[in-house]
Each structure stands twice: as C-alpha cells, then as structure tokens.
Amino acid sequence: MNLKKSYSLQKRILLNTSIVLVFFIAAMSFILLNTYKTGIRQATFERLYAQFYSLLSVADQLEPGELYLPEEIPSDKRFNQYGSGISALVYDETESLIWQSLSATYDIEQGKISLPLSMPGEETLKSVTLGDESFFQFHYIAEWESEEGEISLYHFVVLENKRPFNQVIEAYRNTLWMWLAGLAASLILILFVVLRWTLKPIRHAVKELHKVEQGVLDKLSDRYPQEIRLLTHNINRFISNERHQSKRYKETLGNLAHSLKTPLAVMQAALQNDADEKDLARVCGEQLQRMNQIVGYQLQRATSGPQVMMKSISLKPAMTKLVKGLEKVYSHKAIEISIDIPESIQVLLNEGDLYEVCGNLLDNACKWAKQQVIVSASRNGLKTTICIEDDGPGIAEEVRHAVLSRGKRLDESVDGQGIGMSVVKEIIDAYRGDIDVDVSDLGGALIKVSFNG
C-alpha cells in the first residue's frame, strides 16, 4: 500500500511561511529600490535644474537668435573639463547647435540630439543613449525678449552621464539584497526556534502516548497549554474508558464463569445420581434455561456501559418507557409507579447507560416495594439529580455502603444475583457522578443519582 508523503506541522508552517516571506522580501526590495531610484532621479533633476540656471546667469543675447555664453563656465568647473561627465548644449529655434561646453563629448557629426516636445518654460528630464553611453538629459526652452520686443527661443540641454547613477543603484541593490537575505534567514531561523518551542507540547504528548502504549505511564500528564488541554483530557478519558471497558469484560467473564458453576454442578449431580430420564430431562431443561438467562444477562452487561461519545437524552420519555415495562413485570404486586420529571430535563449520557442505571434501580424498587414507587428528577445548574424511592423495608444505614459492592445481597430469599447495584455504581463512577442511599418519606429506600452535564 502506497502512502502519500505527509509533512509535519512544523515543515508545513516553515514552508508556507518561507514562501510568503520570499514573496514579501521580493516585493519589499522592488518597492525600496524603485523608491530609491525615484529619490536619486529627483535629486538629479534638481541638480541639473540648478546647472541650467547657472548657465542662464552667464548667458546674454547679442541680437535676436544670437546668444552669447563664455567658453568657460565659472559656476561649475566640470563644464570646462573634457569628459567630466556633465556637459551643456544650447540650440536656437531651428534646433541648430549654437553653443556647447568644453566638457561635451558629443560629436555633432554622429547625429542630432533629439529634443523633446515641450512648451517654453517647461522643464523635462529623460534618459537618452549617445553612442555607447547613457545620459540624463535635462531640457528647458527659455524665452528671450530683445529691446525691440522680439522674442527668441533657446533650447538649453544639460547632459549628465548615468554611469555614477547606475553604480550607486547597483551598490544599493547589492546592499539591499544582502541585508534582506540576512533578515529573511534570521526570520526563518527565529520562526524555526519559535515553532520548535510552540510545538514542543505536541511532541511531548506523542512521547507520553508512546509510553502509555508501552505501559510505562497510565495516562497523559495535565501540564499542557490550554489549547490542547481539552484534547489530552479527552485522550485520558478515552484511555480510562477503554481500560474500564477491558476491566468490565474481564469481570463479566468472571461473573459468567462463577454463575455457570451452579447450574453445571446441578446437572453433574443429576448424572452422577443416575436419575431417570424424565427427571434428568426436567433438571437439564431448567438448568439450561437458567444458563441461557445468565449468558444473556452477562452479554448485555459486557456490551453496555459508559462510552466516549455521549448525547443529550430527554429524561422523562426514557423513564416512562422503563416504568411501562416494569408495570407489566410486577403486575401481580399492583404497584403504583408515579413519575414527577419536568419535560425540559435532559441528561448527557449514553442511552444504554441511562437504561442500565435507571432500569436496575427501578427494578430493585419494584422488587422491594409494597404498593408505591416514586420517580422524580430535578436540575440545579449543570447537575441533574434522579430520585427513586419506594415504601418497602428500606436499607439499614450500616449496610448502605456494602449494598453497592459486587455480589452483595440483602436477602438471599429474594430473586437476584447481587450485581445490579454494583453495575449501577460502576457506571456512575465512570461518569464521575454520585449515588446516595437514604431513607424515603414513604418509609422505604431513597436512591439519589446525580450526573454533571
């Protein structure tokens, strides 16, 4: 049988978190890098804008269409150094080059610089490629009015090599990725440590369960976080119920073997005494019928009992069903059985356990009652109390505890096996309930059974 590979919770969380973290780091690096690029570009724009004004401050129009600029620009020495990385060009209205700084490496023979379409007084900044180099190109159209009122337009272009810009961006990108990668690795390591610590109770629970399987421990400990305490509590409850059920099966087998000894001994004695066929058939028939009753009873006990899964049961209909059956069984005694249970009362029990407990108690009450049996129930908060009382001889105080023991019978002349009350006690203990034996106002016994939930 091929089983699909199953990843642990720790691996699943680490894998999913790593994927989210990688996506987040990539998105954050993209945003930071673009933000940094925008800032550098804006700083470049402002710097070139200032360079333009420095050129404009030394420019003078000799006549319309003829602009004078000195060969060397005093504001920034780089304009006067060939290949310094920054240069300036001036064009007239016809986009003909009329001046260029000494630093200009642009060869007019290689082609004409493309000037952007813009309005006078509008500054633009874009990236251009000239030859093998990339440049920032700042462009501004200045209006110049002569004394005669004639307006001339001049295109001022400032070029700055992008190599330093690209180097700064590359250095920033490398530093950014290095720090973000280190941050991601640190976060994953921290997450791994946190997950190890967070999931430690689960690993501890697995180890304890393994020890429970080996018989080293009886149950899981109670030192668990609140989030999984209910789970470990239910596991302990399951273990306890399973052990109780195993013990119940063993006790049932013991009870069955013990109960069958007497019928078998009777039949064996009949065979040894050489009884005639008619008497032997009668004795064997009676004892076989008795054995069949014993086996049925013990099987019923073995298959009933507390279960892990419970449901809410309405109490009054269940008690009414039991009472109707007992009224037929004890019709010869003409016992009056009254029920005083509100319709709203419900109990959180397994249905078989409810019938086992109440059936045994009602059967005992009817067995010992003279004329009257009362069944009542009340609820106080989360606690439900069922009371069954009769007008029989009652139970003496000194034997009230013993009556709940296995095999204890108050009167051997009354039909019974002495295990009914012990079964009731076992079921109530399994549900962590209470049973109390007292004196009824009717003069007989009063049995109080309480359940939580």
PyMOL commands that set and color helices and strands:
alter all, ss='L'
color gray80, all
select helices_A, chain A and resi 9-58+77-80+108-110+163-198+200-214+226-272+277-303+315-329+331-333+351-368+397-399+402-404+420-430
alter helices_A, ss='H'
color red, helices_A
select strands_A, chain A and resi 60-63+66-68+86-91+97-100+123-130+133-145+151-161+311-314+336-340+346-349+372-380+383-390+434-439+445-452
alter strands_A, ss='S'
color yellow, strands_A
deselect
rebuild
show_as cartoon
